[in-house]
Amino acid sequence: MEYTLLRLVHIGTVYVTLALFLLRGFWMLIDSPSLKRLWVRVLPHVNDTVLLASAIAMLVVAGMNPLDQPWLIAKIVGLLAYIGLGTVALKRGRTKAVRVKAFIAALGVFAYIVAVAVTKQVVPGVL
């Protein structure tokens, strides 16, 4: 698959990831039973699998080693932080206050990951 197409798939799944996270976060805030729907529990994982697969495919097509690129390492570390905070925000947080704080922090980490991707800098400047 061509790099440009892989990049478009990757960027598209990033938008879907954000939209689904915002929706689930909103539902968490209002204690909506919609969070328990099957598609809400499955679709984000399917999308994130495509997101990760497209990222790996782009690395392969470009012949890049992520360990040689500090900005890619920063994205991976950010991704792990986002996943951890996201699980606290949507599932594991014991109180609503903890879930809300984790949700806000996860959005901040998401913004950091996007900024790193756009600037290819570990510490992105003003966009």
N, C-alpha and C positions, 0 to 999 in steps of 0.2 A: 504494500500500500504506500502511496506517495506521502511524503512528509507533510505537505500542505493539507491534505485531506485528514491525516491523523491529527494535525494541530486543530483543525476546525472541529473535529469530533471531541477532542480534549476540551477546547474552550466551551463548546456547547454543553458538555456534561458538567463543567464548572458552574455554568448558569443554572442548570437543573438542580445541582447539589445545593446551591445557595437558596433557590426558590423553595425546595423541599424542606430545608432546614428552617427557613423563616416561617413556613406554614406550620411545621411541627412545633416550633417555638411558640407561635401564636396560640396554637391549640393547647400547649402545655400551660400557658399563662391563664387561659380561660377554663382550664380543666375539662376540655372537650373529650367526649368519648371517641371522637374520630381518631385519636391516637392509637386506638386498639384495632382499627380496621386492618385487614390483611394486606391490602395494597400499600398502606402507609408503612407497614413494617417491612415489606419486601422491596418495593420500588427503589427506595434510596440505596439499598445494597446492590441492586442490579446496576443502577446508574453509576455508583462509585466503583464497581468492578470494571465497567467500560472506561471510566475515567482513568483508573490505574493502568488498565491494559493499553490504552492509547498513549499514556505517558511512557510506559516501558517500550512500546513499539517505536515511538519517536526517538528514544535513546538508541535503539538498535539501528534504525534507519540512518540516523545521524552519526553513528559510530562513536557515541559519547559514553564515557565512563563517569557516572555520577560522583564517584569518589575524587575525580579530578576537577570537579566544578564546585567550589564552595557555595555558590548560590543554590545548586541543586540539593546539597546537603542541608542547607537552611530550609528549603521547601519541605524536605522529608521530615526534619525535626518539627517544623511547624505543623505538618500533617498529623504527626503523632500527637502533638499537643491538642490540635483541633478535635481529633477523634476522642481523646480522653475527656476533654471539656464537654464535647457534645453528648457523650454518654451520661455524664453527670447532669447536664442540662435537661435531657429528655427522659432519663430513666433512673439513674442511681442517686440523684440528689435527694437527701432525706427531707428537706423542707423546700417550700416554694422559694424562699429567699436564696437558698444555696443554688437551686436550679436556675433562677433568674441571673444571678452573678456568673454562673458558669456559661449560660447562654450568651451574655454580653461579652465575656472573655473569649468564647469560641468565635464570635463574630469578629472581634479584634484580631485574633490569630488568622482567621480566614482572610481578612483585609491584608495582613502582613504577607501571607503566602502569595496573594495576587500581586502585591507590590513587588515582591522578590521576583516573581515570574516576569513581570513587565520590564523591570529595570535590570534584571540579572545581577543584582547587588545584594549582598547579605544584609546590609543596612541601607535600605532604599532611601533616596533623597525625596524631596517633595516632587510629586508627580505632576 
